[in-house]
């Protein structure tokens, strides 16, 4: 059982390192992580009594 926990912990650490590496190296390979930006204007009606 302890061996299984060690393997799962090792895989979790490898996955975290892979995710961080992809976040840094991904834009060099064409991955775009920026949020889409566009201006939105909507009229607001306030009920001032």
Backbone bond lengths (Angstrom), bond angles and torsions (degrees), N, CA, C in turn:
res aa  C-N    CA-C-N  psi(-1)  N-CA   C-N-CA  omega(-1)  CA-C   N-CA-C  phi
1 X - - - 1.458 - - 1.529 110.70 -
2 X 1.325 116.85 -40.57 1.464 120.65 179.69 1.523 110.62 -65.21
3 X 1.327 117.00 -33.98 1.461 120.66 178.67 1.529 110.32 -65.36
4 X 1.315 117.11 -39.24 1.461 121.41 178.43 1.531 110.72 -64.53
5 X 1.303 117.27 -41.36 1.469 121.47 178.86 1.522 109.68 -65.13
6 X 1.325 117.81 -39.15 1.468 121.03 178.08 1.525 110.62 -63.35
7 X 1.327 117.01 -43.87 1.460 120.45 179.23 1.527 111.50 -64.63
8 X 1.308 116.75 -41.70 1.462 119.51 178.44 1.526 111.55 -65.81
9 X 1.316 117.71 -39.31 1.465 120.97 177.02 1.525 110.02 -64.84
10 X 1.328 116.67 -41.42 1.459 120.90 178.10 1.527 111.06 -62.46
11 X 1.316 117.13 -44.16 1.467 120.88 178.20 1.527 111.82 -65.23
12 X 1.312 116.80 -36.75 1.461 120.53 177.58 1.524 111.01 -64.96
13 X 1.308 116.62 -41.95 1.473 120.56 178.22 1.526 110.25 -65.63
14 X 1.321 117.56 -42.61 1.464 120.54 177.50 1.525 111.52 -62.81
15 X 1.319 117.33 -39.91 1.463 120.58 178.94 1.528 110.78 -65.35
16 X 1.326 117.86 -39.87 1.463 121.01 178.72 1.530 110.48 -65.58
17 X 1.320 117.15 -42.71 1.467 120.38 177.77 1.524 110.23 -64.32
18 X 1.312 117.75 -40.64 1.459 121.40 178.15 1.519 112.18 -64.03
19 X 1.316 116.98 -39.21 1.459 120.81 179.22 1.530 111.06 -66.27
20 X 1.318 116.48 -43.14 1.468 120.15 178.01 1.523 110.27 -65.24
21 X 1.324 117.02 -41.88 1.468 120.30 178.55 1.518 110.82 -62.97
22 X 1.316 118.01 -40.38 1.467 121.08 178.63 1.521 111.13 -65.93
23 X 1.320 117.66 -35.87 1.451 121.13 178.74 1.530 110.90 -64.52
24 X 1.324 117.23 -36.44 1.456 120.64 179.97 1.522 113.06 -83.17
25 X 1.326 118.02 -38.12 1.454 121.80 -173.39 1.527 112.07 -94.77
26 X 1.321 117.56 -18.65 1.463 121.49 -176.55 1.512 115.49 -55.27
27 X 1.339 120.36 -44.14 1.467 119.66 179.56 1.528 114.21 -61.31
28 X 1.328 118.57 -25.43 1.466 120.40 176.63 1.521 111.29 -69.00
29 X 1.335 116.82 -23.56 1.459 121.25 -178.67 1.522 112.83 -104.64
30 X 1.336 117.31 12.38 1.455 120.88 174.06 1.515 115.76 98.75
31 X 1.315 119.21 2.96 1.463 120.69 177.43 1.525 108.63 -79.34
32 X 1.319 117.33 126.09 1.463 122.12 -178.28 1.522 108.43 -108.54
33 X 1.327 116.79 113.99 1.457 121.63 -177.13 1.524 112.80 -100.15
34 X 1.333 117.86 2.61 1.460 119.46 -177.41 1.532 110.26 -76.54
35 X 1.305 114.84 147.65 1.459 120.28 179.53 1.531 109.24 -76.08
36 X 1.329 117.07 142.91 1.467 118.22 176.42 1.530 109.59 -66.34
37 X 1.318 115.46 133.88 1.466 118.59 -176.99 1.519 109.98 -123.17
38 X 1.303 114.84 131.02 1.459 121.92 173.56 1.518 107.71 -154.40
39 X 1.313 115.25 149.29 1.456 120.19 -177.98 1.521 109.53 -81.51
40 X 1.319 116.33 133.55 1.458 121.89 179.34 1.518 107.93 -122.74
41 X 1.304 116.26 124.92 1.462 120.76 177.65 1.525 108.33 -121.18
42 X 1.320 116.20 124.55 1.450 121.72 178.45 1.527 108.24 -130.81
43 X 1.307 117.22 136.82 1.465 118.88 177.70 1.536 110.64 -71.34
44 X 1.317 114.83 143.50 1.465 121.22 -179.51 1.513 107.89 -118.18
45 X 1.333 116.80 127.10 1.460 121.95 178.17 1.512 106.65 -105.48
46 X 1.345 115.13 121.31 1.460 120.49 177.99 1.511 109.91 -102.51
47 X 1.310 116.74 134.40 1.458 121.16 177.38 1.535 108.61 -92.50
48 X 1.320 116.60 89.95 1.453 120.53 -179.81 1.524 108.34 -99.11
49 X 1.310 116.80 109.72 1.469 120.63 -179.17 1.491 110.84 -95.49
